[in-house]
């Protein structure tokens, strides 16, 4: 079965939230029963899980059915005919090298094991939570290679490293089971913006080639209906119905302090703002036509872009920017 078909099948749960809840409950019961052995969900042991094992669920596709990109190829921007000026990309800079990973490619692969200069990185994108995140792949003297486990925690996909089969939370960046349980990867900041905007910022950027154009038609997203639905397909630990679940937000965090800049509130305030967060200057712009943020945020402030429900699920005590300067 083609990957696109598998993704559509997995998203059938989204179209029927009541069925999704029933399936999630059954999966949770099976996970709780098998989580203390090597034959847990999708073959992963949950014996050393740092989160409740019954909250680690099967997301639909089996392990590695969503194929990570392990040997990425890149071309100059002028040769990247598969990405248009208004297509969103995930932009990454390491040293003097800039790279763009088109979101419509990442939707089908979710994980890119890359090396930028001498730095091994993993670039990830979760279509369920709308979160683009990147991390360094090196732990001590070891370099990890990541795949898609097919498992979900807090409606966010779990990576696994092929060296130890530890499970890693895409949003938290830490291992939640296996040998590396409790270990956190070092995050590398990325930006999600239109290709035109990224190219203006980094004119020498190189662009990810289509990994498998013979099998996958990257022009059509299997998530189009999902973006406008207000339902959450899997259980989450915190919910907040003040905003549409798929409302786009830019979340910032410094230590235990957290704040969410909700796209609609920024739009209502004129689309641009200047704020202070824990004494740090925050400047951002939200463009509702493209659903992208542009921001100027100090390096020591962690930035996460994604859907409102996902930010709230992982940051239940978050502040919400309300249209006026905050401390």
N, C-alpha and C positions, 0 to 999 in steps of 0.2 A: 504494500500500500504506500502511496506517495506521502511524503511528509505533510504536504498541505492538507491532504484528506485526514490525516491523523489529527492535525491541529483543529480542523473543523469538528471532528468527532469529539474531541476533548471539550470544545467550547459549546457542545450541545447542552452541557450542564448549565451554562449561563442562560440559555433560552428557557430553561425550565427550573427555576430556583427551588421549587418544592422538591423536585426530584433530586436536585443537587444536595439538598439538606439530608434527604434519606440516604443517598449514596455516601455522603461524608460521614454520617453516623455509622454506617456499616463498615466503612474503611477504618474509622477510628477504633471500632471494636476489634477488628482484625489486627490492627497495629498494636493495640494494647496486649493482645494475646501472644503475638509473635515477636514483640520488640526486644525480648531478652535473649534472643538467639540470632545466629548469623543469617537465618532465613527470614528476616523481617520484610517489610514492604519493599518491593522491587529488589530484594536480595540484600538489603542493607541492615546491619545490626544497629539496633537502637538502645543497646544495653547501657551505654554510657551517656545517654542523651542528657543535655543540660536544660531541655524544655520537656514538658510532659509528652511522653511517647504517643499518647492518643491524639495529640494535636498535629502530628506529622502524618499527612494524608497522601494517598496516591492521587496524582493530578490528572490522570488519564493515560497519556503515552507512557510506555515502559522506559526503563533506563536506556539512554542513548538513542531513543527513537528520534528525538530532536537532536540532530547531529551538530556538535560543536565544530567550530572552524579551527583546525589544528595546524594548518599550513597556509595562513592567509597570504594573499598576494595583493599588491598595491600598485596603482598607476598614478601618474600626474593628473591633477584635476581636469585638465583640458581633454584627457582621454576617457573620462568617466561618463560615458553617454547614458548610463543607467540611472543617473541621479540628476534631477533638475534643480534650478535655483531655489525653488520653494520647498523642495523635499527636506524634511528634517534629518539631521545627521547628529551623531554623537562625536564630538570633537575632543581630541586628546593631544596634549603636548608633553613631551618628555625631553628635557635638554633643548636641543635646537630642532628637533623633529616634531612635525605636526601631522596628525592623521585624522581622517574623517571616516566614520563607520555609518553608512546610511541605515536609518532606522528600519526601512522596509526590507533590508537584508537581515538585520538583527532579529526581527520578528520571527524568522524561520529558523534561526540557529541559537540565539540567546547567549551563546558563549563564544568568544574569540580568544584563543590562546596565542598571544602575540609577543614579539620582542621588539622593543623600540630602542634602537641603539644597543646598549649593553643591558638594558633593563627588561626582564621578563614581566609581562603584564597580562592580566585577563580583563577583557572588556565584556561587560554583561549588559543585557537588557531584558527586563521582564515585561511582556505585553500585558499580563494580568494586573500589574501594579503601576505600569508606565514608568518604571525607574531605570535610568541608565547609570551604571556604576562601574568603576574600574578599580583594580587592586594590583599591587605587586604580587607576583607569584612566588617569590623567594622567601623561604623560611630558614633562617640560618644559612647553612651551606646547601640546602636542598631546594630545587625548583620544582614546583607542583604543576601538574597538567590537569585541567578541569573538564568535566563533562556535565551533562544535564541528567540529574538523577530521576526525573519524572515524579518527584515528591514535592509536596507543598507544605509550608508552615506559615500560618497567618496569611494565607492566600498569596504567598510570595514563593517563587520557585527556589528549590535547594540545588546548589551545585554539589558535586562531589569531586574529590581529588583521586586520581587513578592510582596514586602511589599507596595510599592507606585506606581508601574508600570512606574517609571521613565526610560527613555531610556539612555543608556550609550554607548559612543564610545569605542570600544575595543582598538584602537590605542592611543587615547588621554587620556583615563582613566577618563573622566569627563562625568557627566550627561548632555545631550543636550536637555532634555525636562522633564516635570513632576515636582514633589515636590522638587527633589534634583537638578534641573537644575542649572548649574554653579558650583556644588560641584565636587571635584576631589578625586579619590581614591588614596591611597598610594601604589605606585608600589613596587613590590618585584622582584629583579633581577632573571631571569632564564637564562639557557643556552640551546641552541639547538645543540646537537652533537650526535655522534654515541653512542650506548649503551656501547660499549667497552670502549670508551674514558671516558664516565661519570662514569662507574663502576671503572675504574682505579683511577679516581679522588675521588670517594666516594664508597669504596668497601662495606660498610654496607647499601647501598641504598635499599629501598623497591620500588616495581614496581606496577603500577596500573594494576589491573586485567581487563580482558575483561568485560565490563559492561553487554553486552547482546549477548553472542555468539550463542544463539539459533536462533536469528532473523537476525543477521548481520554477514556476512562473512568478517572479518577484513583483510583478506589477500589481497583483491583487492581494490585499491583506485579508486573512481569515478573521480579523478582529474588528472589522468595520462596524458590525452590529453591536459588539460588546462595548465599544466606546460610549455609546449613547444610553445604554441600559443602566438603570439605577441599582440593579441587584448586584450583590457580591456573591460569586459562585462558590466560595468556600468559607467556613467559619473563620472569624477574626476575634481577637481578644478585646478589642475596643471598637465601638461604632459611634458615629455622631451624624445625625440626620439634618443638621443645620445647612449642609451643602450637598449637592449632588455627589454621589460616591466617586464619580470619575472627574470631578472638578480638578483642574490642574493647579498644583501648588508648588511653591518653592519653599522648602523647609530649611531652617538654619539651626545649628546646634553648637554650643560651646559649653563643655562640661555637662552639667545636668540641665542647663537652660535650653529651651527649645521654643521656636516660634515658626508659625506657618504664614506665608504670604499667599493668600488665596486669589487666584486669577480674577474672579469676578469682582472682588473687593478692590483690587488694584485698578481694574478697568473703571470701576465706579469713581475712583479717586483721580481719574485722568490718564491712567496707563503708566505713569512714572511716579516714583517716590524716592525720598531720602529718609532714612530712619537710623536709629542707633539701637544696637543689640549688645547687651552686656558691655556697653561703652564703645563698641566697634561700629564704624560707619557702614551702613548698608545702602546701596543705591541699586535700584532695579527698574526695569521696564517690562511690561507684559503686553504682548501683541495678541489679541484675541483671534485675529484672522488666521494666524499660523499656530496659535496655541504654544508659544515659546516665550521663555524669559531671557532677558539680557540682564546681567548683573555685574556689579563691582563689589566684591565681598573679600575681606582680609583672608589670607591663606590659613590662618589658624581657626577659622570658623568653618565647620563642616557644612556642606551644601548638598541637599538632596532634592531632585525634581521628580515629581510623580503625581499619582492620583490622591485626592484628599483621603479616601478611605484607607489607603496604605500608610500614609504618613500618620494618621490618627491611630491605626492599629499598632504601629511600632512606637508611637510617641503619645500615649494616652493623656499625658498631662500637658500637652503642648499649649502655648499661648497662641492666639490668633491676632494678627495685625488687623486693626479696626479702622484704619484710615487717618490716624494721627500719629505723630512722633511718640515713640515709647522709649524708655530708658535702655 
